[in-house]
């Protein structure tokens, strides 16, 4: 039985790296057209505020980045290469920007629909942030600024938290513009897709 209760706002209203770690094993849920797609989060990437040169927030408050400066527990979605929607979860407190990028999920429910969304590609179904949103049917147009704490259409459920010994940390990827200290920070967190942790 999948617990579909949405995580509370207090879960997100914490430092980004702390949230990124605790997101591993949680469930991303998208309810659409009467079907519920569920993916277990297996890779995340934390981003800070003005002090983090890898973060969009380091460029200041803009129309694009404004969700990062708002209340925790909302979605911040942006487009890269004009193609891929990138799903981030807003963290920290209002005025102190922060977010966690969801980088990969393992399917829990609705896998056939995920495969269909990915054009029939079953291999490497959702092992990257652009693949993840495509598989789950999550778009910038529909879900940017969406409140994830309402349990409506798109939310995160408790899932199964992962033991520390199953978690690996490494540098974030795709941020050549960032300062060396931020490029090398071990803020990308992963756990095995096929291993269930215990709380």
C-alpha positions in Angstrom: 0.0 0.0 0.0 1.4 3.4 -1.0 1.1 6.1 1.5 -0.2 9.1 -0.4 -0.1 11.7 2.4 1.7 14.8 1.3 4.9 15.9 3.2 4.2 19.0 5.4 5.7 22.4 4.7 8.0 22.0 7.8 9.8 19.2 5.9 10.9 21.7 3.2 11.5 24.7 5.4 15.0 23.6 6.3 18.5 23.9 4.8 18.7 22.7 1.2 21.3 20.0 1.8 19.4 18.6 4.8 16.2 18.4 2.7 18.1 16.8 -0.3 19.3 14.0 2.0 15.9 13.4 3.5 14.2 13.3 0.1 15.9 10.1 -0.8 13.4 7.3 -0.6 10.4 9.6 -0.7 7.7 9.3 -3.3 7.0 11.8 -6.0 3.3 11.6 -6.9 1.5 12.9 -10.0 -2.2 12.3 -10.3 -3.4 13.0 -13.8 -6.5 11.8 -15.8 -7.5 9.4 -13.0 -4.1 7.7 -12.8 -1.5 8.1 -10.2 2.2 8.0 -11.2 4.6 7.4 -8.4 8.4 7.4 -8.4 10.8 6.7 -5.6 13.4 9.5 -5.4 16.9 8.1 -5.7 19.0 11.1 -6.6 18.9 14.8 -5.6 21.0 17.9 -5.9 20.9 20.8 -3.3 21.3 24.5 -4.2 21.7 27.4 -1.8 21.1 31.1 -2.1 23.2 34.1 -3.0 26.3 32.5 -1.5 26.1 29.5 -3.8 27.5 30.4 -7.3 26.0 27.3 -8.7 22.5 28.4 -7.8 20.2 30.5 -9.9 19.5 32.5 -6.7 23.1 33.8 -6.8 22.0 36.1 -9.7 19.4 37.7 -7.5 15.7 37.9 -7.4 14.2 37.8 -10.9 10.9 36.8 -12.4 12.4 33.4 -13.3 14.0 32.8 -9.9 11.3 34.3 -7.7 9.9 30.9 -6.6 13.2 30.1 -4.9 12.8 33.1 -2.7 9.2 32.3 -1.7 7.6 29.9 0.7 9.1 26.4 1.1 7.2 23.4 -0.3 6.5 24.9 -3.8 7.8 23.7 -7.1 10.4 25.7 -9.0 10.6 24.5 -12.6 12.8 25.9 -15.4 13.6 24.9 -18.9 17.1 24.0 -20.2 18.2 23.9 -23.8 14.6 24.9 -24.6 13.6 21.2 -24.2 13.9 19.8 -20.7 11.8 20.8 -17.7 13.8 20.6 -14.4 11.8 20.0 -11.2 13.1 21.7 -8.1 11.5 21.8 -4.6 11.8 25.1 -2.8 13.5 25.0 0.6 14.7 27.3 3.4 12.5 30.2 4.5 10.9 33.1 2.6 13.5 35.6 1.5 16.3 33.0 1.9 16.5 31.2 -1.4 17.1 27.5 -1.7 16.0 24.5 -3.7 16.6 20.9 -4.4 16.7 19.5 -7.9 15.2 16.0 -8.4 17.6 14.2 -10.6 16.3 10.6 -10.7 13.5 8.3 -9.6 12.7 4.6 -9.7 9.1 3.8 -10.8 6.7 2.6 -8.1 3.3 2.9 -9.8 2.2 3.8 -13.3 5.4 2.6 -15.0 3.5 1.8 -18.3 2.4 5.4 -18.6 5.9 6.6 -17.8 7.3 4.5 -20.6 4.6 5.9 -22.9 5.5 9.5 -21.9 9.2 8.6 -22.8 8.2 7.5 -26.3 8.5 3.8 -25.4 11.9 4.0 -23.9 12.0 1.6 -20.9 15.7 1.7 -20.4 17.1 4.7 -18.5 13.5 5.6 -17.9 13.9 8.4 -15.3 17.6 8.5 -14.5 18.1 12.2 -15.2 16.2 15.3 -14.3 14.8 15.9 -17.8 13.9 12.2 -18.2 12.2 12.3 -14.8 9.8 15.1 -15.6 9.0 13.6 -19.0 8.3 10.2 -17.5 6.1 11.8 -14.8 4.3 14.2 -17.1 5.5 17.2 -15.1 5.9 20.5 -17.0 6.9 24.1 -16.3 3.6 25.4 -17.8 1.4 23.3 -15.5 3.4 23.1 -12.2 5.9 26.0 -11.8 5.0 27.6 -8.4 2.7 24.7 -7.5 2.2 24.1 -3.8 3.4 20.6 -3.1 2.0 20.5 0.4 -1.7 20.4 -0.7 -1.8 16.8 -1.9 -3.4 18.0 -5.1 -2.2 16.8 -8.6 1.6 16.9 -7.7 3.1 16.2 -4.3 5.6 14.2 -2.3 4.6 11.4 0.0 6.6 9.8 2.9 7.8 6.7 1.0 10.6 4.9 2.8 13.5 6.9 4.2 16.9 5.5 3.3 19.6 4.5 5.8 22.8 6.6 5.8 25.0 3.7 4.8 23.2 3.5 1.5 23.7 7.1 0.6 26.6 8.4 -1.5 27.5 12.1 -2.0 29.5 13.7 -4.8 29.9 17.0 -6.8 27.0 18.5 -8.6 27.1 18.3 -12.4 26.5 20.7 -15.3 27.6 23.8 -13.4 30.9 24.9 -15.2 30.1 28.5 -14.4 30.3 28.0 -10.7 33.3 28.8 -8.5 35.6 25.8 -7.8 34.4 25.5 -4.2 30.8 25.2 -5.3 31.6 22.9 -8.2 33.3 20.5 -5.9 30.9 20.6 -3.0 29.4 17.1 -2.4 25.8 18.3 -2.8 24.6 15.6 -5.2 23.1 12.7 -3.2 22.2 9.2 -4.4 20.9 5.9 -3.2 20.5 2.6 -5.0 17.3 2.4 -7.1 16.8 -1.3 -6.3 17.4 -1.1 -2.5 14.8 -0.1 0.0 16.1 1.6 3.0 14.7 1.3 6.6 13.8 4.3 8.7 
